[in-house]
Amino acid sequence: MEVHAVETPAAVMAPLCAKTGRQVIGLLQACASISAFHARLTLGSADHLQFADNSFDKVYSINCIYFWPAPARGLSELYRVVKRGGLVAITVRDKERPPYDAFRPEKLTNSLIEAGFSSVAINRNDVPSHPLICAVGTT
């Protein structure tokens, strides 16, 4: 089994790799130290993923969608590379100011549905000092 991630910080992935001993594929990963945990790093863009259709069971992106050149295209790409029945989790800051306000729950839900996801669940962490929203789309 492999764990697949889009733009994940090493601080998140390293403990996961150490606990599971599983392979991790990171896209746009900036930290090379994670390679010690059997990772294959691939440089690319969210709006043109270099993976075959239906490649992954799960994909997630944490605090990165704000920087994608074309978020709608990136979400369509995530839909394309996730297997049917798979999950995509997009985590964003829960704030009503730029650039976060472009990805409020309603907007993110609509964007995921427009990209082809059959359902979307919105989860909040309820941490006032670092409020987050995680939108989980199912294919």
Number of C-alpha atoms within 10 A of each C-alpha: 9 14 18 19 22 25 21 21 18 18 10 10 18 17 13 16 19 12 8 12 13 15 17 22 21 26 21 17 19 14 13 11 10 21 16 11 18 14 21 16 17 14 13 15 17 26 17 13 18 14 13 10 14 14 14 22 18 20 21 19 20 19 17 17 23 16 10 14 12 14 17 18 16 19 25 20 20 32 25 20 20 22 17 15 12 18 22 26 22 23 22 24 21 21 16 11 10 9 12 15 15 15 25 17 20 11 12 24 20 13 19 25 18 13 20 16 24 12 13 22 12 16 13 15 11 11 9 8 6 10 13 19 23 24 24 21 27 22 21
